[in-house]
Amino acid sequence: MPKAWLVEPDHIIPGMVAGLIERRQLGVLVPIASQIGSESGKWRALPRPPLFGSASPYSGDTETEVLRAGEELKARGAEAILLDCIGFTERHRAALAPLDMPVILSNDVAAKAVAELLGG
């Protein structure tokens, strides 16, 4: 009988993002500021500790909130931004387009890795 594979995004995303970012400064957006402390340990694979910010993908004018948080990360030195919550979507990535920097959706990274596992 075949066995299911348990794929945990937190085991996939940090390593893949570290390979993409290399020595550049990553900014990570999480939905709730109180998550920043618990999220920082997951990014040990990065050569440089990430900068953190928060913006909810679930409330109010989320695009404006995400852009404001992205602008703050860029002002602090972020060279790329990771939207690290399953609630962030292409709409949020598009909101960050004025920053003219790479924006990575964590759910896309995980989905593309799983697609490779399953044969493309």
N, C-alpha and C positions, 0 to 999 in steps of 0.2 A: 504494500500500500504506500503511495507517495506521501511524503511529509511536506507540510506547508513551511515556507520560509518566513520567519519573522524579520521584517526589515524595519529598523528603528532609525528614523530620520536624524536624530541627534548623533548617531554613529557614522552617518554618511556625510552630512552637510559640512561639518567643520573641516574635515580633511580635504574635501573637494574645493571648498572656498579658499583654504590655505594655499592649495596648489595654484589657484587662479590669481590670488592677490599677491603672493610671494612676499616681498618686503614693503609693499605699499601699505598705507594706513587705511584700515577698514573702519567704517562706521556701521554700527548695528542698531537698527530700530526694532524695539520690542513694543508690544501694545500697552504695557503698564510699567511705570517707572519702578515699582517695587520688584519687578523681575530682573532688574539689572544686576543685582548682587548674585542671584542664583545662576544667571546666564554666563557670567564672566568665566567660570571654570571650564565651560564647554569649549572655549576658544584657545586652549593651551597650545594647539597645533600651529597657531599663527606666530610668526617671528616677532611681531609687535603686538602688544595688547590692543584690542579694538577700543574705539571710542563708542560710547553708548548714548542713545537717546530714546525717547518714547513718543509714540503717537498711536492712538487707537484706530484700528481699521473698522471699528464697529459703531462709532457714535458721531453724530453731528456732521459737519463738513469735513469728512475724513481726508479728502484730497488737500485741502488747505492746511490741515493739521500736519499731515505727512510732509508737505513741502516746507512748512516752518521748521519742523524737526530736522529735515534734510539740510536746510540752509544753516542751521546751527552746527550740525556735524561737519559740514564743509568748512565753515568758519573756524572750527577747531582743528582742522587739518585732515579730515577724511578725504581720501582719494577715490573711494568707491563706497557704496552703501548696500548693505544686506538688509532686506525686509524679512525679519525673522519671526514670522507668525503665519499660520495657515490662512488667516483672515486677509492678509495682504494679497492683492490681485494685480493684474495688468493695469487696472485703473490707477492703482497707487504708484506703480512704476512710471506710468505716463505723467503723473503729477510731478514727479521728480525730474522730468526731462529738462526744464529750464536750468538745472544745475550743471548740465553738460558733463556728466560723469557716469561711469558704469553703475547700474543698479541691478542687484541680484535678488530674485525671489527665492526664498528658501524652499518653498513647496515645489517650484520648478526644478531646482537642483535634485531634490529627492525623487521626483517623478521621472526625470530623465535617467537617473541612475537605475531605478527599478525597471524602466523600459529596456535598458541594456541587459539587465539580468534576465529578463523575459524574452530576449531575442529581438529587441529593437522595436 
